[in-house]
Amino acid sequence: MARIDYLKEQVARAERLARTILDQQTAERLQAFAAECRAELLVLTRAAV
């Protein structure tokens, strides 16, 4: 479960930063990272069921 908690935290942090940062390219990279974390979360939560 530690990996799932870590990924949830990273998604929240990346999205929060993406909303506040002024550099568009960095914001897009943060959103992409959040999407990658969400995809991994989906895989892990499906495997846990």
HUMORA-V626775 format. One record per backbone hydrogen bond with DSSP energy under -0.5 kcal/mol. CO is the residue of the C=O (numbers start at 0). NH is the residue of the N-H. Records with the same first field share a line. If there is no record, write none. Layout:
# HUMORA-V626775
CO: NH, NH
This chain:
# HUMORA-V626775
0: 4
1: 5
2: 6
3: 7
4: 8
5: 9
6: 10
7: 11
8: 12
9: 13
10: 14
11: 15
12: 16
13: 17
14: 18
15: 19
16: 20
21: 23
22: 26
23: 27
24: 28
25: 29
26: 30
27: 31
28: 32
29: 33
30: 34
31: 35
32: 36
33: 37
34: 38
35: 39
36: 40
37: 41
38: 42
39: 43
40: 44
41: 45
42: 46
43: 47
44: 48
